[in-house]
Amino acid sequence: MSDSLFGVHAAALSLGRQRMDVLASNLANADTPRYLAKDIDFDRALAAQTAVADADADAERLQTSNPLHLASAGEGGAPEQVWRTPLQPSADGNTVDAQVEQAQFADAAVRYQASLNFLDGRVRALLTAITGQGS
């Protein structure tokens, strides 16, 4: 039900938080030798989550008869992390470029805030519809 009320923004918030965690980890390890910078392909992960949600809405979920059976594609779990290609690798093998990571984090934070603002507006509209007055 929340998917029909809030659209893609509920999934976007969850993925955005996970991506900001990965980017913060990169920044925290900027001076760690041989640390490889990671990221989440946000667009691909969001498309995968919304495809699973659409498939679940249209058809029944695959049922397994044994706990050892594999889950269907896209079920649960964290989004796939990808290695960031360094613009200029360092001598100690660390691939974190602090300026790139800060820019990516700022972009992710702006997108996260946009989803929060949309959800806030949607909740206010629902409250107005329910109570008949603004909050």
C-alpha positions as semicolon CSV with decimal commas, in nm:
position;residue;x (nm);y (nm);z (nm)
1;M;0,000;0,000;0,000
2;S;0,283;0,242;0,076
3;D;0,416;0,203;-0,280
4;S;0,091;0,339;-0,424
5;L;0,088;0,627;-0,176
6;F;0,451;0,730;-0,186
7;G;0,568;0,599;-0,521
8;V;0,936;0,545;-0,576
9;H;1,037;0,778;-0,292
10;A;1,017;0,517;-0,014
11;A;1,268;0,297;-0,198
12;A;1,476;0,603;-0,290
13;L;1,512;0,698;0,078
14;S;1,634;0,353;0,176
15;L;1,879;0,329;-0,113
16;G;1,994;0,688;-0,061
17;R;2,076;0,619;0,302
18;Q;2,269;0,306;0,207
19;R;2,461;0,495;-0,062
20;M;2,550;0,776;0,180
21;D;2,680;0,511;0,426
22;V;2,909;0,371;0,155
23;L;3,031;0,719;0,055
24;A;3,093;0,811;0,421
25;S;3,294;0,492;0,459
26;N;3,504;0,595;0,160
27;L;3,570;0,935;0,316
28;A;3,657;0,779;0,651
29;N;3,912;0,554;0,479
30;A;4,069;0,819;0,256
31;D;4,410;0,763;0,420
32;T;4,388;0,384;0,459
33;P;4,649;0,207;0,244
34;R;4,503;-0,023;-0,025
35;Y;4,144;0,084;0,053
36;L;3,931;0,060;-0,262
37;A;3,656;0,319;-0,298
38;K;3,306;0,175;-0,346
39;D;2,972;0,311;-0,456
40;I;2,619;0,193;-0,526
41;D;2,478;0,227;-0,875
42;F;2,173;0,413;-0,744
43;D;1,979;0,421;-1,072
44;R;2,024;0,048;-1,134
45;A;1,942;-0,046;-0,773
46;L;1,630;0,172;-0,775
47;A;1,517;0,026;-1,107
48;A;1,567;-0,325;-0,969
49;Q;1,366;-0,246;-0,655
50;T;1,081;-0,086;-0,844
51;A;1,076;-0,374;-1,096
52;V;1,042;-0,620;-0,808
53;A;0,765;-0,408;-0,652
54;D;0,583;-0,391;-0,987
55;A;0,617;-0,766;-1,039
56;D;0,486;-0,833;-0,688
57;A;0,187;-0,610;-0,750
58;D;0,105;-0,783;-1,079
59;A;0,167;-1,147;-0,986
60;E;0,214;-1,373;-0,691
61;R;0,561;-1,412;-0,548
62;L;0,747;-1,731;-0,631
63;Q;0,697;-1,978;-0,352
64;T;0,978;-2,204;-0,238
65;S;0,922;-2,542;-0,082
66;N;1,266;-2,572;0,075
67;P;1,470;-2,316;0,271
68;L;1,772;-2,403;0,053
69;H;1,599;-2,279;-0,262
70;L;1,733;-1,953;-0,401
71;A;1,524;-1,639;-0,367
72;S;1,387;-1,482;-0,683
73;A;1,587;-1,199;-0,839
74;G;1,574;-0,871;-0,652
75;E;1,439;-1,006;-0,326
76;G;1,577;-0,848;-0,013
77;G;1,941;-0,786;0,059
78;A;2,162;-0,488;0,009
79;P;2,214;-0,328;-0,331
80;E;2,522;-0,434;-0,524
81;Q;2,830;-0,226;-0,453
82;V;3,063;-0,135;-0,737
83;W;3,427;-0,027;-0,723
84;R;3,492;0,333;-0,814
85;T;3,749;0,380;-1,091
86;P;4,016;0,619;-0,959
87;L;4,104;0,928;-1,159
88;Q;4,456;0,923;-1,016
89;P;4,549;0,622;-0,801
90;S;4,782;0,685;-0,511
91;A;5,117;0,518;-0,444
92;D;4,975;0,328;-0,144
93;G;4,693;0,170;-0,352
94;N;4,413;0,378;-0,200
95;T;4,156;0,475;-0,466
96;V;3,960;0,731;-0,261
97;D;3,957;1,083;-0,405
98;A;3,819;1,293;-0,120
99;Q;3,689;1,568;-0,349
100;V;3,500;1,322;-0,569
101;E;3,356;1,147;-0,263
102;Q;3,247;1,478;-0,108
103;A;3,077;1,582;-0,432
104;Q;2,901;1,246;-0,460
105;F;2,793;1,264;-0,095
106;A;2,655;1,617;-0,142
107;D;2,462;1,505;-0,452
108;A;2,321;1,204;-0,265
109;A;2,220;1,426;0,030
110;V;2,035;1,668;-0,200
111;R;1,847;1,380;-0,364
112;Y;1,766;1,232;-0,022
113;Q;1,628;1,567;0,095
114;A;1,418;1,598;-0,222
115;S;1,257;1,260;-0,151
116;L;1,197;1,362;0,211
117;N;1,032;1,685;0,097
118;F;0,807;1,496;-0,144
119;L;0,704;1,248;0,126
120;D;0,641;1,530;0,374
121;G;0,414;1,704;0,124
122;R;0,232;1,380;0,051
123;V;0,174;1,307;0,421
124;R;0,049;1,663;0,478
125;A;-0,192;1,627;0,186
126;L;-0,321;1,299;0,329
127;L;-0,369;1,456;0,672
128;T;-0,556;1,744;0,516
129;A;-0,779;1,501;0,327
130;I;-0,846;1,298;0,642
131;T;-0,905;1,584;0,886
132;G;-1,040;1,840;0,641
133;Q;-0,798;2,106;0,761
134;G;-0,430;2,193;0,715
135;S;-0,179;2,119;0,988
